[in-house]
Amino acid sequence: MKVDFRAPQATNSGVFLRTVAAPKDPAVDCYELNIADPSISKFPTGSFVNRKLGSAKAAAGEWHSYDLTAEGGHFVVHLDGQQVLDYTDEKPLLRGFIGLQFNAGECEFRDIKLQPLHEKSLFNGTDLTGWKPFAGDRQKSVVTVDDGAIHLKKGPGQLESADQFADFTLQLDVFSNGKSLNSGVFFRSIPGDFQNGYECQIQNGYKDNDRTKPADCGTGGIYRRQNARKCVADDFTWFTLTLCTNGLHMAAWVNGYQVSDFTDARPANNNPRNGSKTGPGTFILQGHDATTDLSFRKIRAAELPKR
């Protein structure tokens, strides 16, 4: 994670990591990376409150940058490029929210970025190991592998992953070799069913020359649930699609720009067409129709750990 912050000397703020929604004790409920002058807190900027002192010196009223890595119970924090904290929790919290804390005084935050770690590659770049086309008569798509990418043409049809994921981060690069072609990435799909899961849409068209008006849900939208708020991707160029799910909550980014944020409030159902599904399912690359001509590469995913 990277985040810039600026605070006057009187501020006591921080960044909560892997937190519950309403933390009460930073030694139990979260990891609080503090933002505070030594005159304000015994755990000044660069410290984990009630866990470990850091070695940072941060001038008040100036912009500073935290860059931190959290791997299991191991946390390494850099401030303005200098390492200020190395902390290991033997019984770590493995999952939770990120919180920008308001405690006392003013604090500003900007340029907040996340990068997933230890994603598993789901495509080896050379063949379809770990993937299978639909085995019924409805499969009209042609699937090939060339130049490190899966090429999916014509349709309807699909290519389904062997692995299943419930709560995950998925990232892949996509290329639409045509104007406003329709495809998608299905997730939490019912294994072996035809295009049966939630769908993260791929469709780069928009109306009235306005990218905030997607023509058909828009790339990164959750199809039939929530349209993308902006069409970020362009046809005839590679773009990166990121999809994250956490229980009933799901969100997507295109080239690092968040385009959807949806919570499924429908009654629970093992079939995501008919209700909300939180259990594991496969990924499906969709061949929508006869015009489909898309490529996919660098497909990788990480299952989120339990808290």
N, C-alpha and C positions, 0 to 999 in steps of 0.2 A: 504494500500500500504506500502511496505517496500522497502527502497533503501539505499545503502551505498554510501558515497561520501568522497572525499579527495581533499582538496584545500589549496594552500599556502595563506599567509596573504593578498597578493595583489589581490586576486580573488574577483570578483563580479559575482556570478552565482545564480542558483536557480532551483526549480522544479515548472513548471506551472501545475496547476490542472484545469480541465474543461475549457481548453482554446480553443479559435479559432485558426486557423492555423497561423495567423500572428498578435498576440496581440500587441496593441499599449499602452493600459493603464491597468495596473494590478488591478486597482480599479474597472474596468468596464468589461474588456474582459476575465478575468481569476482570479485565486487565485495564487499568486506567493509566494511560500515558499522559503525564501531567503537563500542563502549561501554566507555570507560576514562577514568580520571582522568589529567590531564597528568603526574602524578607516577608513573604506571604505564606509560604508553605515549607514544611520540613522535607517535603518531597518536591523539589523544584523541577523545572522543565527538563525532560529527558529521563525522569524517574517513573517507575511503576508504583503508584500510591499503595502504601502498606505492604509492598512486596520487596522492592529493591531501589536503592538510590542510583541515579545516573550521574554522569560526569559532564553535563552540558553547561555551556555558558551562552545565554541567548540575550542579546541586548533588547530592552523593552522598546516597543513602538516601531520595530522593524519587521519586515517579512522574513520568515524562516521556513525551512522545509524539513519535514519529517519524512524519512524513507525507512520503512520497517518491513521485516520478513518474519512471518509466523509459520513455523513448520512443526506440527504436533505441539509439544510443550516447549519448544525452543524459539525464543524471540531475540532478534537482533535489531537494534534501532540506531539509525544514523541521523544526525542533525546537521544540516548544511554540509553534508559530505563526510562528516567525522563521526566515527562510531562512539556512542555515548552510553549504550546499555547492551548487555548480553545476559539474558535471564533464561533459566530453565525451570519449568514447573514439572515436578515428578508426577503429579496427578492433575493434568491440565484440563481446562475447559476446551473442548474441541470444536465448538460451534456456537454461534450467536450473532447478534447484530453488531454493527458499528454505530457508535453514538458520538455526536459532537456535543460536548458538555457545556451547559450554562450553569455556573455556580455563583461567581461574583465578578463584576466588572465586565468590560467589553472584550470580545474576541472575534476576529474575522478569520474565515477559512476560504480557500480557493484551490482550484486545480487538484481536485480529489480524484485519484486514479487507483484502480485495482488490477492486479495481474494474477490469474490463477496459477497455482503451482502443482506439479506432479500429475498433470493430465495424462491419461492413457491414450496412446494412439489407437484409433479404431480402423485405420486404413494404412496398409504397408506401402502404398504407392506403386505397386507392381501388379497385383492381382486382387481378386475379390474375396480373399480369405477373411472370414468373419462377417460376410454379407451374403445374402441370397435373394434372387428375384422371386416374385410371387409365382407359386406353382400351379396356378389355375388358368383357365381360358381367358380371363380378363386381362392377363399380362400381354400388352401390346408394345411395351417399351423395349428399346434395344439398349443394352448396357455393355460398355467397353471400358478398358483401362488403357491409357496412353499418356506418356509424358507426365507421369506422376499424378494423374487425376482420373476420377471416375467420370465418364461421359454418359449422360442419360438422355436418350432421344426418343421422340414419339411417345405415345401413350393411348389410353391410360396404362399405368403400370407402377411398379415400385421396386425398390431395393431395400431390404430389411436387415438390420444388424442382428448378429447372434447374441450379443450382450444386452442385458436389460438394466435400466437405471430408474431410480425413483426420484431422489433429490440429487441434483447434479449441476455441474457447469459443463456446457457443451460449446465448443468453438470449431468453426470450419470456414474455409474460404469457398466462395461461390462465384461462378461466372455465368452470366446469362447471354447466350450467343444468339440474341434476337431481341426485338423491341417489345417490351412489356409482356414477356412470356410468363406463364403461370406455373408455379411449382410450389414446393413446400417441404419442410422437415417435420414429420410427425414424431411425437414423443409420448412416452407412457402408453405405447400402442399395445393392442392385444396381439400377442405373437401368432403369426400365421393368418390373421385377418387382413382383408384388403383395405388399406388406407383407413384404419380404425384407431384413432388416438387424438390427442390434442394436435393442432397443426400450427406451427410457426410459418407464416406465409412468406413466399418469395414472389414478389410482383413489383417491379420497379416503376410502373406507370403512375402518373398523377394527372389531375384535371386542372384546366384553366391556367396552365403554366405555373401552378402553385404547389410546391412540394408538401404543403400541409394538407393537401386534398388527395389522398391516395385513391387510385382508380378502383382497386379491388382489395381492400384491407391494407395493402402496403407491406413491403418487406419488413419483417420483424413483428408485424401484428399477429395477434392470436386469432386465427380465422374463426369467424362467426362469434367471437367473444369480445374482442377489442381491436379496433383499427390502429395501425401505427400512427403516431402523432406527426410523423414527418417521413417522407421518402428520401432517405439518405443515399442509398446505393444508386449506381448508374449501370445501365446495360453495357455490354461489350468491354467490361473491365472487372477485374477481381475485386471482391469486397469480403470483409470478414463479418460473419454473423456469430454472435454470442447469445446463448440462451441459458438462463438460470432458473431452477425451480426449487422451492422450499415449501413443502406441504401444499397448501392450496394457492400459494403465491408463486407467480411466474413473471419473468421480465426478460426483454430482449434488447440487445444493442447491435447497431450496425456501424462498423468502422469506429467503435468506441463511443457512439452516440446513442443514448437510451431512447428507444422508440415506443416501448410498451411497458406496462406495469399492471398486471391483472391478478385479481384474487377471485377464485371460482367459488361463489356462494351457493351453488346448486346443491341439492341433496347428494349424498355419496352414492356412487354407482360404479361397478366394475367396468362398465362401458363408458368411456369419456364422452361419447356422443350424447349419452342420456343423463349424465350427472358428473359430479366432481370425482376425480380419481387421484389418489395420492400414492398408490402402490406402484411397483416397478413395471416397466414395459420396454419395448424395443424402440429404436429409432427407425424411421422410414424416410427414404429419399423418394419424393413423389414424381412420377411421370404423369402430368395432368391430362394431356391431350395430344393430338397428332402434331401440334406445333412445338412441343417440348424439345428444347435443345440446351441443356445446362451441364455444367461441369462442377465437380466438387473435389476438394483436396484438403490436406492437413486437417483431417477430421480427428478430434481428440476430445476426451471427456474425463471428468473426475466425479466420482460419487462423493457426496458430502458426508462427513462422519457424523455419528451421533454426538450430542453435546457431552 
